[in-house]
Amino acid sequence: MPIARVNGVELYYEETGSGFPLVWSHEFAGDYRSWEPQVRYFSRRYRIITYNYRGYPPSSVPTAPEAYRNEILVEDLAALLRFLGIARAHIGGLSMGGNVALNFGITHPEMSERLVIAGCGSGTVGRETYLADSEARARLFVNQHVGEFLSAVENGRWGTWGREKAAR
């Protein structure tokens, strides 16, 4: 089983194909296997690296919550590339992996040939509103039937649903 010992953890990774490196960073609800269709396609022309973040077995699962900060995930990726002898690569990611890819490109531009970023969001400039909306939605998930939420999403009311329900 390929394991990279970096930043005090063990990261599981897989390599497929040959050529210029292309690294895929997975979403929160996935792991290295989430990229299977892309691995099959792109490994014809690229050296594909998929890996599991810390906290995703068979990678290490640290117990300290602070071990999972986004900056640490970005540095784990940089250390993985160094471990594999890769000076520069295409970096891609989806959702949480898109955020890792984006911040990797910002933090390590010298290691980033191109970025492929999907669904990572752009963050928020209204932090207090974002936190209030997130808290309201979390309370509603706990206290209300999820069907109401799904109905709001289907009817295009996702953006205001938490505030509307919390105000009642």
C-alpha positions in Angstrom: 0.0 0.0 0.0 1.6 3.3 -1.1 2.0 5.6 2.0 3.7 9.0 2.2 4.9 9.9 5.6 4.6 13.7 5.7 3.8 16.4 8.2 3.5 13.9 11.0 0.9 11.8 9.3 0.7 9.0 6.7 -1.2 9.8 3.5 -2.4 7.0 1.3 -2.0 7.7 -2.4 -2.2 6.0 -5.8 -0.4 6.7 -9.1 -1.6 5.8 -12.5 -0.2 6.6 -16.0 2.8 8.5 -17.0 3.6 12.0 -18.2 3.2 15.4 -16.6 1.7 15.0 -13.1 -2.0 15.7 -12.5 -3.1 15.6 -8.9 -6.8 15.3 -7.9 -8.0 16.4 -4.5 -11.3 14.8 -3.4 -14.5 16.3 -2.0 -15.5 16.1 1.7 -17.8 13.1 1.2 -15.4 11.2 -1.1 -11.9 9.9 -1.2 -9.2 9.0 -3.8 -11.7 6.6 -5.5 -14.0 9.5 -6.4 -11.8 10.3 -9.3 -12.0 6.9 -11.0 -13.5 8.1 -14.3 -11.0 11.0 -14.5 -8.1 8.6 -13.6 -9.1 6.2 -16.4 -9.3 9.0 -19.0 -6.4 11.3 -18.1 -3.9 8.5 -17.2 -3.5 7.9 -21.0 -1.5 11.2 -21.1 -0.7 12.2 -17.5 0.8 10.8 -14.3 -2.3 10.8 -12.2 -2.0 11.1 -8.4 -5.0 10.6 -6.2 -4.8 10.6 -2.4 -6.7 10.5 0.8 -6.5 13.5 3.1 -5.6 13.0 6.7 -8.7 11.8 8.4 -9.7 9.5 5.5 -8.5 5.9 6.1 -6.2 4.3 5.2 -4.5 7.7 5.7 -3.8 8.7 9.4 -6.7 10.0 11.4 -5.4 12.5 14.0 -7.5 13.0 17.1 -6.9 16.8 17.5 -9.5 18.9 15.7 -6.9 21.6 14.9 -5.0 18.9 12.8 -7.6 19.4 10.1 -7.3 23.1 9.3 -7.4 23.9 5.6 -3.8 25.3 5.7 -2.6 21.9 6.9 -4.4 20.1 4.1 -2.7 22.4 1.6 0.7 21.8 3.2 0.0 18.0 3.2 -0.4 18.2 -0.6 2.8 20.2 -1.0 4.6 17.6 1.2 3.1 14.7 -0.8 4.4 16.3 -4.1 7.9 16.7 -2.6 7.8 13.1 -1.3 7.0 11.9 -4.8 9.7 14.1 -6.3 7.3 16.3 -8.2 8.4 19.9 -8.5 5.4 21.1 -10.5 2.0 19.6 -11.3 -1.5 20.3 -12.5 -3.7 20.4 -9.4 -7.4 19.7 -9.5 -10.2 19.5 -6.9 -13.9 19.3 -6.3 -15.8 21.0 -3.5 -13.5 20.8 -0.4 -10.8 19.5 -2.8 -11.4 22.6 -5.0 -10.7 24.7 -1.9 -7.5 22.8 -1.3 -6.5 23.2 -5.0 -7.3 26.9 -4.9 -5.3 27.6 -1.8 -2.5 25.3 -2.9 -2.2 27.5 -6.1 -2.2 30.7 -4.0 0.3 29.3 -1.4 2.5 27.4 -3.8 2.4 29.0 -7.2 5.9 27.7 -8.0 4.5 24.1 -7.7 1.2 24.8 -9.7 1.3 24.4 -13.4 -2.5 24.8 -13.8 -5.5 24.6 -11.4 -8.7 22.8 -12.1 -11.2 24.0 -9.5 -14.8 22.9 -9.4 -17.5 23.8 -6.9 -15.3 25.3 -4.2 -17.2 28.5 -3.7 -15.6 31.8 -3.4 -16.0 32.4 0.3 -17.9 35.2 1.7 -17.5 38.9 2.4 -20.5 38.9 4.8 -19.1 36.6 7.5 -21.7 37.4 10.1 -24.6 36.8 7.7 -23.0 33.6 6.5 -22.6 32.4 10.1 -26.1 33.3 11.1 -27.6 31.6 8.0 -25.5 28.5 8.6 -26.5 28.3 12.3 -30.2 28.8 11.3 -30.0 26.0 8.7 -28.2 23.7 11.2 -31.0 24.3 13.8 -33.6 23.6 11.1 -32.0 20.3 10.1 -32.1 19.3 13.7 -35.6 20.6 14.5 -37.5 20.3 11.2 -38.2 17.6 8.7 -35.6 17.5 5.9 -38.4 17.4 3.4 -39.1 21.1 3.9 -35.5 21.8 3.2 -35.5 19.7 0.0 -38.7 21.4 -1.1 -37.0 24.8 -0.6 -34.0 23.7 -2.7 -36.2 22.4 -5.5 -38.2 25.6 -5.6 -35.1 27.8 -5.8 -35.5 29.2 -2.2 -32.2 27.7 -0.8 -30.5 31.1 -0.3 -33.2 32.5 1.9 -34.7 29.4 3.4 -32.7 29.5 6.7 -33.4 33.1 7.4 -37.1 32.8 6.5 -37.6 29.8 8.8 -35.5 31.2 11.6 -37.6 34.4 11.6 -40.8 32.6 12.2 
